[in-house]
Amino acid sequence: MPKLTITRTVITTREVIRFYPSDEVNFGWCAVCRKEVFPLTLEQTAEALKVEVAEVYIRLAAGEIHLLDQSGGSLRICSAFLTTEP
């Protein structure tokens, strides 16, 4: 009987997502990460995660991502999760 050879090919890809701040957006200080980060909107976070905005709220509640402390503005999410490895 002839020998059977099995070849397995694994392709690993990495996607880079860049958000460019507009003139009116400043970097913010994240007290949790203890560093300066780019604040993301809910929509930008959903786009980065490839999920719906409702899923962003679920991940916030689960502690997978966290908010920045910004007074008097809309919700801004710490972008540090974009640079962490799974």
Contact map, one row per residue, 1 for C-alpha under 8 A:
11100000000000000000000000000000000000000000000000000000000000000000000000000000000000
11110000000000000000000000000000000000000000000000000000000000000000000000000000000000
11111000000000000000000000000000000000000000000000000000000000000000000000000000000000
01111100000000000000000000000000000000000000000000000000000000000000000000000000000000
00111110000000000000000000000000000000000000000000000000000000000000000000000000000000
00011111000000000000000000000000000000000000000000000000000000000000000000000000000000
00001111100000000000000000000000000000000000000000000000000000000000000000000000000000
00000111110000000000000000000000000000000000000000000000000000000000000000000000000000
00000011111000000000000000000000000000000000000000000000000000000000000000000000000000
00000001111100000000000000000000000000000000000000000000000000000000000000000000000000
00000000111110000000000000000000000000000000000000000000000000000000000000000000000000
00000000011111000000000000000000000000000000000000000000000000000000000000000000000000
00000000001111100000000000000000000000000000000000000000000000000000000000000000000000
00000000000111110000000000000000000000000000000000000000000000000000000000000000000000
00000000000011111000000000000000000000000000000000000000000000000000000000000000000000
00000000000001111100000000000000000000000000000000000000000000000000000000000000000000
00000000000000111110000000000000000000000000000100000000000000000000000000000000000000
00000000000000011111000000000000000000000000000000000000000000000000000000000000000000
00000000000000001111100000000000000000000000000000000000000000000000000000000000000000
00000000000000000111110000000000000000000000000000000000000000000000000000000000000000
00000000000000000011111111000000000001000000000000000000000000000000000000000000000000
00000000000000000001111110000000000000000000000000000000000000000000000000000000000000
00000000000000000000111111000000000000000000000000000000000000000000000000000000000000
00000000000000000000111111000000000000000000000000000000000000000000000000000000000000
00000000000000000000111111100000000000000000000000000000000000000000000000000000000000
00000000000000000000101111110000000001100000000000000000000000000000000000000000000000
00000000000000000000000011111000000111100000000000000000000000000000000000000000000000
00000000000000000000000001111100000111100000000000000000000000000001010000000000000000
00000000000000000000000000111110011110000000000000000000000000000001100000000000000000
00000000000000000000000000011111111110000000000000000000000000000001100000000100000000
00000000000000000000000000001111111000000000000000000000000000000001100000000000000000
00000000000000000000000000000111110000000000000000000000000000000000000000000000000000
00000000000000000000000000000111111000000000000000000000000000000000000000000001000000
00000000000000000000000000001111111100000000000000000000000000000000000000000000000000
00000000000000000000000000001110111110000000000000000000000000000000000000000000000000
00000000000000000000000000111100011111000000000000000000000000000000000000000000000000
00000000000000000000000000111100001111100000000000000000000000000000000000000111000000
00000000000000000000100001110000000111110000000000000000000000000000000000000110000000
00000000000000000000000001110000000011111000000000000000000000000001000000011110000000
00000000000000000000000000000000000001111111100000000000000000000000000000011110000000
00000000000000000000000000000000000000111111100000000000000000000000000000111000000000
00000000000000000000000000000000000000011111110000001001000000000000000000111000000000
00000000000000000000000000000000000000011111111000001000000000000000000000000000000000
00000000000000000000000000000000000000011111111100000000000000000000000000000000000000
00000000000000000000000000000000000000011111111110001001000000000000000000001000000000
00000000000000000000000000000000000000000111111111111011000000000000000000000000000000
00000000000000000000000000000000000000000011111111110000000000000000000000000000000000
00000000000000001000000000000000000000000001111111100000000000000000000000000000010000
00000000000000000000000000000000000000000000111111100000000000000000000000000000000000
00000000000000000000000000000000000000000000011111110000000000000000000000000000000000
00000000000000000000000000000000000000000000011111111011000000000000000000000000000000
00000000000000000000000000000000000000000000011001111111000000000000000000000000000000
00000000000000000000000000000000000000000110110000111111100000000000000000000000000000
00000000000000000000000000000000000000000000000000011111110000000000000000000000000000
00000000000000000000000000000000000000000000010000111111111000000000000000000000000000
00000000000000000000000000000000000000000100110000111111111100000000000000000000000000
00000000000000000000000000000000000000000000000000001111111110000000000000000000000000
00000000000000000000000000000000000000000000000000000111111111000000000000000000000000
00000000000000000000000000000000000000000000000000000011111111111000000000000000000000
00000000000000000000000000000000000000000000000000000001111111111110000000000000000000
00000000000000000000000000000000000000000000000000000000111111110000000000000000000000
00000000000000000000000000000000000000000000000000000000011111111000000000000000000000
00000000000000000000000000000000000000000000000000000000001111111100000000000000000000
00000000000000000000000000000000000000000000000000000000001111111100000000000000000000
00000000000000000000000000000000000000000000000000000000001101111110000000001100100000
00000000000000000000000000000000000000000000000000000000000100111111000000001100000000
00000000000000000000000000000000000000000000000000000000000100001111100000111100000000
00000000000000000000000000011110000000100000000000000000000000000111110000111100000000
00000000000000000000000000001110000000000000000000000000000000000011111000000000000000
00000000000000000000000000010000000000000000000000000000000000000001111110110000000000
00000000000000000000000000000000000000000000000000000000000000000000111110000000000000
00000000000000000000000000000000000000000000000000000000000000000000011111000000000000
00000000000000000000000000000000000000000000000000000000000000000000011111100000000000
00000000000000000000000000000000000000000000000000000000000000000000000111110000000000
00000000000000000000000000000000000000001100000000000000000000000011010011111000000000
00000000000000000000000000000000000000111100000000000000000000000011010001111100000000
00000000000000000000000000000000000000111100100000000000000000001111000000111110000000
00000000000000000000000000000100000011110000000000000000000000001111000000011111100000
00000000000000000000000000000000000011110000000000000000000000000000000000001111111000
00000000000000000000000000000000100010000000000000000000000000000000000000000111111100
00000000000000000000000000000000000000000000000000000000000000001000000000000111111100
00000000000000000000000000000000000000000000000100000000000000000000000000000011111100
00000000000000000000000000000000000000000000000000000000000000000000000000000011111110
00000000000000000000000000000000000000000000000000000000000000000000000000000001111111
00000000000000000000000000000000000000000000000000000000000000000000000000000000001111
00000000000000000000000000000000000000000000000000000000000000000000000000000000000111
